[in-house]
Amino acid sequence: AAATGMFSPLVLQMMAIGEETGELSELLDEAAGFYEREVDHALKNLSSAIEPILIVAVGGMVLLLALGIFLPMWEMIAKAVSGDRDEVGARLVRMFLGIWDSPAGTAGAALLRSAVGSEWTARLFREFIVTQVMRRVLPHLALDPAEAPLRISLVASQMAGLAMVRYIIKIEPLATAAPEVIVAAIGPTIQR
């Protein structure tokens, strides 16, 4: 056994003692238990080291998905709030549908699914809406500052519901309706 180099000096010593005392089987069982505990301990340490790396990697992927949908949304928001104030609702819905019907919509669908299933992603999504969307929209709208956060969150609920029903759950006829039909139906609600 010593010539193979597979066994540590501790195991070789235990084997020698076991052969002398006639308890080789018991000592080998004890050595096996020792090494099993060592492997379990090493695996726990390895998983503890890998977990933060995986969290950062998943966070990076979520960030890429978020940027894929949010960068076009920033442009959409700027265009939607500029121009005739009586048409903001229709422009917002039209641009929203334009983004979701584009390749960026795939990233948006993945992010929305993730936000529904993960509190961490939902928190990121929430913080984005509050810190980026609301902050960018408020200066362009003639809203009472006390009522603006509620009004904007109501608009967000309509848009999130539209995305969920049209692109995730795909309920007909909304899932395949022409964008202008949806703009005509939802635009006035968003305008209010």
N, C-alpha and C positions, 0 to 999 in steps of 0.2 A: 504494500500500500504506500510506503514511503517513497518508492522509486517512481510512482506515477506523478507525484507532485500535485495531486488533486486534493489532498487532505492537509489541513493546517496542523502544526505541531500539537495543538490541543487535542485534536481528534486522534492523532497517532498515539499520544500519551494515554488517552482514555481507552483506546483499543488495546494497548499493551496491558493496562491495569485490568481491563475486562477479561482478557485472556488468562491472566494470572489468577484472578479470583473466580473465574467461571461465570461472570455476570456480563459477558460481552453484549448480549442482546439488550439488557436494561441500560447499559451505558451508551450504546448506539442510539437507543430511543431518546435518551436524555440529550445527546449531542444533536440529534435531528430536531428536537424541540427547541434547543438553543438557536440553531441556524434558522429555523422557521420564524422565531421571534425576531431575529436579526433582519431577515428579509422583509417581514412586515414593517419593522421600524424604518428600514431604508425606503420602502415604497411610500410610507406616510411622509417622510421627508421629501421625497421626489415630488409627490403630488402637491405638497405645500409649496414647493418651489415653482412648479409649473402653473398652478392656479392663477397667480397674478399675471403671468405672461399671457395665459388664455383670455383673461378678462380684458387686458389691454388690446389683444388682437381682435376680440369681438367688438370692443368699443370702437376700434379703428374702422372695422367694417360697417358698423352702424353709422359712424360719422360720414363715411363715403356715401352710403345710401342717403343719409340726410342731406348732404351737400348736393347730391344728384337731383333731389326734388326741391330743396329750399333755395338754391341759387336762382333757378328760374322763377320761383315764387316771389323773390325780392323784386325782380324786374316786373313781374305781374302786378304786384301791389303798387309800385310806383306808377305804372301806366293806368291802373284802375282808378286810382284816386286823383289823377290829373284830368283835366277836362271838365265837361259839364257834370255838375254834382248830381243832377237828376238821372244820370245814366251810370252812376258808380256801381250799383247792384248788378246791372246787366253786364257791364264790362268785367267786373270781378268774376262772375259765373262763367262768362265766355273764356276768359283767360285761364281760369281754373281748369275748365274742361280741356282747353288746348294743351295744357301741361300734362294732365292725366292721360290724354289720348296720345301723347308723344312717348318716345322711349323713356323719358324721365318718369313717366307714370308707373313703370315697372318697379323702379326704386321706391316710389311713393307707396305702392301697394305692399311691398316688403316691409317698409317702415311702419305702415299702419297696422299690418298683421302683428309685427313685433311689439308695437305699443299696446295693442290689445292684450297680448299674452305676457308682457313683462313690465313690472312696476318701474324698473330702472329705465327702460326705453320710454315708457309713458311719462316719467318725470322729465327726461330730456326733451320730449315733444312739448310738454307743458311749458317748460322754461323757454323753449324757442318761441312759442306763441306769445308768451308774455314779454320777453325781452327783445324780440326781433320784430314780430308782426305788429303787436300793439304799439310799440315805440315808433315804428315807421308810419303807421296809419294815422295815429292821433293828430299830429300837426296838420294833416290835410283835410280833416273832417270838422265840420262845425257842430261839435257835440259838447254838451255840458260835461266838463271833466269828471264830475261826480258819477255821471251815468255812463260814460264812455267805456269803462272796462266791462260792464255787463253787456252793453250793446255789441261790443266786439266779440265777446265770448259767445253770444247768441249767434252771430254770423259764423264764427268758427264751428259751432255745433251743427249749423245747417250744411256747411261745406264738408265737415267730417262725415256727417250722415250721408251726403250725396256720394262721397268717395266710397264709403262702406257699401252702400246699396248698389251703386252702379258698377264698381270695379272689384269688390271683394265678394259680396254675396251674389251679385249679378241678378237682381230681381227684375223681371220683365214687367212692363215694357221699358222701364227706365234704363236698363242695361244696354239696350240697343237703340234708344231714342236718338234722334238727330240733335246735335248740340244746340241748335237754335230753338228747338222745342223746349229743351230744358232751361235755356236762358229765359225764354218767355214765361215759363212756369215759376221758376225760382228767383229770377232777377228782382221782381217786385217785393218779394219777401225780404231779400237781402237789403234792398233799398230802404225799407222801413227801418 
